[in-house]
Amino acid sequence: MGKLRVAVLFDMDGVIIDSEGLYEKVQKIGLERYNLKLRQEDYLRFKGLSEAAVFDILEKDYNMQWDRGVVIAESHLLLLEEFRKKLKYMPGFPEIITQLDKQFLLGLVTSTGRDFLAQIDQILAVRKFFAKIVAGGDTIKTKPDPEPYTQIMQLLQVEPANSVVIEDSVNGVRSGKAAGARVIGLSATYSAN
């Protein structure tokens, strides 16, 4: 018996890998180098956004004047160091994905770019679980726009009504809903309220 033409579509950070706290820690360290201290609500606002979108917000709202490429390279080095020490799967993910893989098509939709995703994959295998992946930079628009989820549905050849999105951020939930999928919002990052 083959797999159903139903897709389960996963976000990565905070859904598959336990990385949200590590991102926030590194963001704080990196931004303090530029004398920028953010509020907790700023970090929540960044969740699910692409790196470029986060930098757009920082440059606009905080009038940051920096060499974006240098800041990104510095933050990637810090982040990889943290990931090598502490990155792990979210509790229960390996068991759940193994069961889902028996019946459903599986896709990954992440705001993380392909180069950095490859580095994460060397630390903690992620890509092996998924038939198709849409990563940061693969689409013109990013979450909360529906384009990333619309694209993965096209790649997997499934209808939105036959797609379930698993997300942990407001931006990701909005993206999945706007793409016409059913969405399960995890409260690993946000409270359930």
PALONU-207319 format. One record per atom (N, C-alpha, C): atom name; y, z, x; residue in one letter. Coordinates in pm, whole numbers, plus 50000, padded with zeros to 5 digits. Example, Ala and Ser with C-alpha at 12.3 -4.5 7.8 and 13.67 -1.06 7.14 Angstrom:
<rs>
N 49431 50780 51319 A
CA 49550 50780 51230 A
C 49670 50780 51320 A
N 49775 50708 51285 S
CA 49894 50714 51367 S
C 50003 50787 51290 S
</rs>
This chain:
<rs>
N 49881 50000 50084 M
CA 50000 50000 50000 M
C 50124 50000 50088 M
N 50216 49906 50065 G
CA 50338 49895 50145 G
C 50444 49994 50100 G
N 50553 49994 50175 K
CA 50664 50082 50142 K
C 50737 50029 50020 K
N 50790 50120 49940 L
CA 50871 50083 49825 L
C 51000 50020 49875 L
N 51060 49932 49797 R
CA 51190 49875 49834 R
C 51299 49974 49795 R
N 51282 50094 49845 V
CA 51379 50201 49827 V
C 51414 50250 49966 V
N 51542 50269 49991 A
CA 51587 50312 50123 A
C 51644 50453 50119 A
N 51611 50528 50222 V
CA 51675 50656 50246 V
C 51761 50636 50370 V
N 51891 50657 50355 L
CA 51989 50626 50457 L
C 52052 50755 50510 L
N 52039 50777 50637 F
CA 52082 50901 50699 F
C 52210 50885 50780 F
N 52297 50983 50769 D
CA 52402 51003 50867 D
C 52334 51070 50988 D
N 52398 51074 51103 M
CA 52333 51134 51220 M
C 52380 51276 51247 M
N 52509 51292 51279 D
CA 52560 51422 51320 D
C 52562 51519 51202 D
N 52495 51632 51219 G
CA 52490 51732 51114 G
C 52382 51709 51011 G
N 52313 51594 51021 V
CA 52204 51561 50929 V
C 52073 51549 51007 V
N 52076 51470 51114 I
CA 51958 51448 51198 I
C 51963 51539 51321 I
N 52079 51541 51386 I
CA 52095 51623 51506 I
C 52198 51733 51481 I
N 52174 51846 51542 D
CA 52259 51964 51526 D
C 52372 51958 51628 D
N 52468 51871 51601 S
CA 52571 51839 51700 S
C 52712 51877 51658 S
N 52735 51908 51532 E
CA 52873 51929 51486 E
C 52944 52039 51563 E
N 52876 52152 51586 G
CA 52938 52260 51662 G
C 52967 52221 51806 G
N 52882 52137 51863 L
CA 52902 52092 52001 L
C 53023 51998 52009 L
N 53036 51908 51910 Y
CA 53154 51821 51906 Y
C 53281 51904 51896 Y
N 53280 52001 51806 E
CA 53401 52082 51787 E
C 53437 52159 51914 E
N 53337 52216 51979 K
CA 53361 52290 52105 K
C 53425 52199 52209 K
N 53369 52079 52227 V
CA 53421 51986 52327 V
C 53558 51935 52288 V
N 53580 51909 52157 Q
CA 53713 51866 52113 Q
C 53817 51972 52147 Q
N 53784 52098 52122 K
CA 53879 52206 52151 K
C 53911 52211 52299 K
N 53807 52207 52384 I
CA 53828 52211 52530 I
C 53912 52092 52575 I
N 53875 51973 52528 G
CA 53947 51852 52568 G
C 54092 51851 52524 G
N 54117 51893 52400 L
CA 54253 51891 52348 L
C 54340 51999 52410 L
N 54279 52111 52447 E
CA 54357 52217 52513 E
C 54412 52167 52647 E
N 54341 52073 52711 R
CA 54392 52014 52836 R
C 54525 51943 52813 R
N 54548 51901 52688 Y
CA 54671 51832 52653 Y
C 54763 51921 52571 Y
N 54741 52053 52581 N
CA 54822 52153 52510 N
C 54825 52131 52360 N
N 54713 52089 52306 L
CA 54703 52067 52162 L
C 54598 52160 52104 L
N 54642 52243 52011 K
CA 54550 52335 51944 K
C 54549 52299 51796 K
N 54431 52263 51745 L
CA 54419 52219 51607 L
C 54377 52334 51516 L
N 54404 52315 51388 R
CA 54359 52409 51286 R
C 54215 52375 51247 R
N 54142 52471 51192 Q
CA 54005 52449 51151 Q
C 53995 52335 51049 Q
N 54092 52323 50961 E
CA 54088 52215 50861 E
C 54100 52077 50925 E
N 54163 52070 51044 D
CA 54170 51941 51115 D
C 54030 51898 51158 D
N 53953 51992 51212 Y
CA 53817 51958 51256 Y
C 53731 51914 51138 Y
N 53748 51978 51025 L
CA 53674 51938 50905 L
C 53715 51798 50859 L
N 53842 51768 50872 R
CA 53893 51636 50833 R
C 53835 51526 50921 R
N 53804 51557 51047 F
CA 53752 51458 51141 F
C 53605 51426 51118 F
N 53531 51514 51053 K
CA 53386 51496 51038 K
C 53355 51370 50959 K
N 53269 51289 51016 G
CA 53230 51164 50952 G
C 53318 51046 50987 G
N 53428 51071 51058 L
CA 53518 50962 51097 L
C 53476 50904 51231 L
N 53513 50780 51254 S
CA 53488 50719 51384 S
C 53581 50782 51488 S
N 53543 50767 51614 E
CA 53625 50818 51723 E
C 53766 50756 51719 E
N 53773 50627 51691 A
CA 53903 50559 51684 A
C 53988 50618 51572 A
N 53927 50648 51457 A
CA 54002 50706 51346 A
C 54055 50844 51380 A
N 53975 50923 51452 V
CA 54020 51056 51494 V
C 54139 51043 51588 V
N 54130 50951 51684 F
CA 54242 50933 51777 F
C 54365 50880 51704 F
N 54348 50793 51606 D
CA 54462 50745 51527 D
C 54533 50863 51461 D
N 54456 50956 51403 I
CA 54515 51073 51337 I
C 54588 51160 51438 I
N 54523 51189 51551 L
CA 54585 51274 51652 L
C 54716 51213 51703 L
N 54715 51083 51727 E
CA 54835 51018 51780 E
C 54946 51013 51677 E
N 54910 50995 51551 K
CA 55012 50988 51446 K
C 55064 51127 51407 K
N 54970 51217 51372 D
CA 55010 51348 51320 D
C 55063 51443 51426 D
N 55017 51428 51551 Y
CA 55058 51519 51657 Y
C 55139 51449 51766 Y
N 55172 51322 51743 N
CA 55255 51245 51836 N
C 55204 51253 51980 N
N 55072 51240 51995 M
CA 55012 51248 52128 M
C 55036 51119 52204 M
N 55082 51134 52326 Q
CA 55106 51022 52416 Q
C 55008 51037 52533 Q
N 54905 50956 52535 W
CA 54803 50965 52638 W
C 54735 50831 52656 W
N 54655 50823 52758 D
CA 54573 50704 52779 D
C 54442 50730 52704 D
N 54428 50666 52589 R
CA 54314 50692 52502 R
C 54181 50672 52575 R
N 54172 50568 52654 G
CA 54048 50540 52725 G
C 54009 50654 52820 G
N 54108 50710 52888 V
CA 54082 50821 52980 V
C 54036 50944 52902 V
N 54102 50974 52794 V
CA 54068 51092 52713 V
C 53927 51077 52655 V
N 53893 50958 52608 I
CA 53760 50933 52552 I
C 53654 50949 52660 I
N 53679 50893 52778 A
CA 53582 50905 52888 A
C 53561 51051 52927 A
N 53669 51127 52935 E
CA 53658 51271 52967 E
C 53577 51344 52861 E
N 53606 51316 52734 S
CA 53536 51387 52627 S
C 53388 51349 52623 S
N 53355 51223 52652 H
CA 53215 51182 52655 H
C 53137 51255 52764 H
N 53200 51271 52881 L
CA 53133 51343 52990 L
C 53107 51488 52952 L
N 53209 51553 52896 L
CA 53193 51692 52851 L
C 53086 51703 52743 L
N 53089 51610 52650 L
CA 52995 51613 52538 L
C 52851 51591 52585 L
N 52831 51496 52674 L
CA 52696 51472 52725 L
C 52642 51594 52800 L
N 52729 51661 52871 E
CA 52688 51783 52941 E
C 52641 51889 52840 E
N 52718 51906 52733 E
CA 52679 52001 52627 E
C 52551 51957 52558 E
N 52540 51828 52528 F
CA 52421 51776 52460 F
C 52296 51797 52546 F
N 52308 51772 52675 R
CA 52191 51788 52763 R
C 52141 51933 52762 R
N 52233 52027 52746 K
CA 52195 52169 52746 K
C 52147 52217 52610 K
N 52209 52168 52501 K
CA 52190 52235 52372 K
C 52151 52148 52254 K
N 52146 52016 52267 L
CA 52122 51930 52152 L
C 51979 51945 52100 L
N 51967 51955 51969 K
CA 51835 51962 51905 K
C 51844 51897 51767 K
N 51727 51869 51710 Y
CA 51724 51816 51573 Y
C 51768 51925 51476 Y
N 51818 51882 51362 M
CA 51845 51977 51254 M
C 51711 52037 51209 M
N 51711 52163 51168 P
CA 51586 52226 51126 P
C 51517 52145 51015 P
N 51389 52116 51036 G
CA 51308 52046 50937 G
C 51314 51895 50943 G
N 51409 51839 51020 F
CA 51423 51693 51021 F
C 51297 51620 51066 F
N 51236 51655 51179 P
CA 51118 51577 51222 P
C 51006 51576 51117 P
N 50986 51687 51049 E
CA 50881 51694 50948 E
C 50916 51608 50825 E
N 51041 51616 50783 I
CA 51084 51540 50665 I
C 51081 51390 50691 I
N 51131 51348 50806 I
CA 51138 51205 50835 I
C 50998 51144 50844 I
N 50904 51219 50896 T
CA 50766 51171 50906 T
C 50708 51145 50768 T
N 50737 51232 50674 Q
CA 50689 51214 50537 Q
C 50759 51097 50468 Q
N 50890 51088 50483 L
CA 50965 50979 50419 L
C 50925 50842 50473 L
N 50895 50836 50602 D
CA 50860 50708 50665 D
C 50734 50646 50605 D
N 50651 50726 50544 K
CA 50527 50675 50484 K
C 50553 50594 50357 K
N 50666 50620 50291 Q
CA 50690 50559 50161 Q
C 50817 50475 50150 Q
N 50917 50504 50233 F
CA 51048 50444 50213 F
C 51097 50371 50337 F
N 51190 50279 50317 L
CA 51263 50217 50428 L
C 51366 50318 50476 L
N 51384 50328 50605 L
CA 51476 50427 50661 L
C 51585 50359 50741 L
N 51709 50401 50715 G
CA 51823 50347 50787 G
C 51912 50458 50839 G
N 51982 50430 50947 L
CA 52076 50523 51006 L
C 52216 50462 51000 L
N 52311 50541 50951 V
CA 52451 50498 50948 V
C 52532 50608 51015 V
N 52584 50577 51133 T
CA 52658 50676 51210 T
C 52791 50619 51256 T
N 52889 50706 51268 S
CA 53019 50665 51321 S
C 53017 50661 51474 S
N 52912 50713 51533 T
CA 52897 50710 51679 T
C 52873 50567 51725 T
N 52943 50527 51830 G
CA 52927 50392 51883 G
C 52791 50372 51948 G
N 52750 50246 51961 R
CA 52616 50214 52014 R
C 52595 50263 52157 R
N 52696 50253 52242 D
CA 52680 50298 52381 D
C 52652 50448 52387 D
N 52729 50525 52311 F
CA 52709 50670 52312 F
C 52580 50707 52240 F
N 52546 50632 52136 L
CA 52419 50653 52066 L
C 52301 50635 52162 L
N 52309 50537 52250 A
CA 52203 50514 52349 A
C 52191 50633 52443 A
N 52302 50693 52479 Q
CA 52299 50811 52566 Q
C 52239 50932 52492 Q
N 52275 50947 52366 I
CA 52217 51054 52284 I
C 52067 51033 52272 I
N 52028 50909 52252 D
CA 51887 50876 52234 D
C 51804 50911 52358 D
N 51864 50905 52475 Q
CA 51793 50945 52598 Q
C 51770 51096 52602 Q
N 51858 51171 52540 I
CA 51846 51317 52538 I
C 51751 51361 52427 I
N 51768 51303 52311 L
CA 51690 51340 52194 L
C 51665 51214 52113 L
N 51543 51165 52116 A
CA 51509 51038 52051 A
C 51551 51039 51904 A
N 51633 50943 51868 V
CA 51684 50932 51732 V
C 51649 50795 51673 V
N 51672 50690 51750 R
CA 51659 50554 51699 R
C 51518 50518 51656 R
N 51420 50582 51715 K
CA 51280 50547 51686 K
C 51242 50566 51540 K
N 51316 50647 51468 F
CA 51282 50677 51329 F
C 51326 50569 51231 F
N 51414 50478 51272 F
CA 51483 50392 51176 F
C 51455 50244 51195 F
N 51434 50177 51080 A
CA 51413 50032 51079 A
C 51541 49958 51117 A
N 51655 50008 51070 K
CA 51785 49945 51097 K
C 51888 50054 51120 K
N 51990 50018 51199 I
CA 52097 50111 51232 I
C 52231 50040 51219 I
N 52327 50107 51159 V
CA 52466 50065 51162 V
C 52542 50176 51234 V
N 52601 50141 51348 A
CA 52671 50238 51432 A
C 52821 50209 51431 A
N 52896 50303 51486 G
CA 53040 50285 51499 G
C 53070 50157 51574 G
N 53160 50076 51522 G
CA 53194 49949 51584 G
C 53119 49831 51526 G
N 53015 49857 51446 D
CA 52939 49748 51384 D
C 53009 49692 51260 D
N 53102 49768 51205 T
CA 53174 49725 51085 T
C 53324 49726 51112 T
N 53398 49651 51033 I
CA 53543 49650 51047 I
C 53601 49781 50996 I
N 53553 49823 50879 K
CA 53600 49948 50820 K
C 53495 50056 50842 K
N 53540 50180 50847 T
CA 53450 50293 50873 T
C 53454 50390 50756 T
N 53363 50487 50759 K
CA 53362 50590 50656 K
C 53502 50651 50647 K
N 53557 50671 50532 P
CA 53498 50679 50399 P
C 53487 50545 50325 P
N 53522 50435 50388 D
CA 53503 50304 50326 D
C 53353 50280 50305 D
N 53314 50205 50201 P
CA 53172 50180 50176 P
C 53106 50082 50273 P
N 53183 50009 50354 E
CA 53127 49902 50436 E
C 53007 49943 50521 E
N 53007 50059 50590 P
CA 52888 50092 50670 P
C 52761 50102 50586 P
N 52769 50163 50468 Y
CA 52650 50174 50384 Y
C 52615 50042 50317 Y
N 52714 49965 50281 T
CA 52687 49832 50225 T
C 52613 49746 50327 T
N 52656 49753 50453 Q
CA 52593 49673 50557 Q
C 52447 49715 50581 Q
N 52419 49844 50584 I
CA 52280 49886 50608 I
C 52191 49845 50491 I
N 52243 49849 50369 M
CA 52165 49803 50253 M
C 52131 49655 50265 M
N 52228 49577 50312 Q
CA 52203 49434 50333 Q
C 52098 49411 50441 Q
N 52106 49487 50550 L
CA 52010 49473 50659 L
C 51868 49510 50614 L
N 51858 49611 50529 L
CA 51728 49655 50479 L
C 51683 49577 50355 L
N 51774 49495 50302 Q
CA 51748 49415 50181 Q
C 51710 49504 50062 Q
N 51795 49604 50039 V
CA 51777 49692 49923 V
C 51906 49695 49842 V
N 51889 49717 49714 E
CA 52003 49729 49624 E
C 52063 49869 49633 E
N 52193 49882 49607 P
CA 52254 50015 49607 P
C 52182 50113 49514 P
N 52139 50066 49398 A
CA 52071 50154 49303 A
C 51938 50205 49357 A
N 51883 50137 49458 N
CA 51757 50179 49520 N
C 51780 50243 49657 N
N 51899 50300 49675 S
CA 51934 50362 49802 S
C 51978 50506 49781 S
N 51931 50592 49870 V
CA 51971 50733 49870 V
C 52033 50762 50005 V
N 52154 50815 50003 V
CA 52228 50849 50124 V
C 52222 51000 50144 V
N 52198 51041 50268 I
CA 52200 51183 50302 I
C 52313 51204 50402 I
N 52411 51282 50362 E
CA 52535 51302 50438 E
C 52571 51450 50442 E
N 52657 51485 50537 D
CA 52705 51623 50544 D
C 52857 51632 50545 D
N 52926 51520 50539 S
CA 53072 51524 50543 S
C 53130 51461 50417 S
N 53250 51503 50385 V
CA 53321 51448 50269 V
C 53340 51298 50287 V
N 53379 51255 50408 N
CA 53400 51112 50433 N
C 53271 51032 50416 N
N 53160 51087 50460 G
CA 53031 51020 50444 G
C 52986 51012 50299 G
N 53005 51121 50226 V
CA 52970 51124 50083 V
C 53052 51019 50009 V
N 53179 51012 50038 R
CA 53266 50912 49973 R
C 53219 50770 50004 R
N 53182 50747 50129 S
CA 53135 50615 50171 S
C 53008 50575 50095 S
N 52911 50666 50090 G
CA 52785 50637 50020 G
C 52805 50612 49872 G
N 52888 50696 49809 K
CA 52914 50680 49666 K
C 52985 50548 49638 K
N 53084 50516 49722 A
CA 53159 50391 49702 A
C 53069 50268 49721 A
N 52962 50284 49800 A
CA 52867 50173 49820 A
C 52769 50161 49705 A
N 52773 50256 49611 G
CA 52688 50249 49493 G
C 52554 50320 49505 G
N 52537 50396 49612 A
CA 52410 50468 49634 A
C 52413 50604 49567 A
N 52295 50660 49549 R
CA 52284 50801 49514 R
C 52310 50877 49644 R
N 52379 50989 49636 V
CA 52415 51062 49757 V
C 52371 51207 49748 V
N 52308 51252 49855 I
CA 52274 51394 49869 I
C 52366 51449 49976 I
N 52448 51544 49938 G
CA 52540 51607 50032 G
C 52483 51738 50082 G
N 52459 51746 50212 L
CA 52408 51869 50271 L
C 52523 51965 50298 L
N 52496 52092 50289 S
CA 52601 52191 50312 S
C 52587 52254 50450 S
N 52536 52178 50546 A
CA 52524 52229 50683 A
C 52662 52241 50749 A
N 52753 52152 50714 T
CA 52886 52151 50774 T
C 52988 52216 50683 T
N 52984 52181 50556 Y
CA 53076 52235 50458 Y
C 53003 52333 50370 Y
N 53078 52419 50304 S
CA 53014 52505 50205 S
C 52977 52417 50086 S
N 52888 52468 50001 A
CA 52841 52390 49885 A
C 52951 52375 49780 A
N 53059 52447 49790 N
CA 53165 52440 49687 N
C 53244 52314 49699 N
</rs>
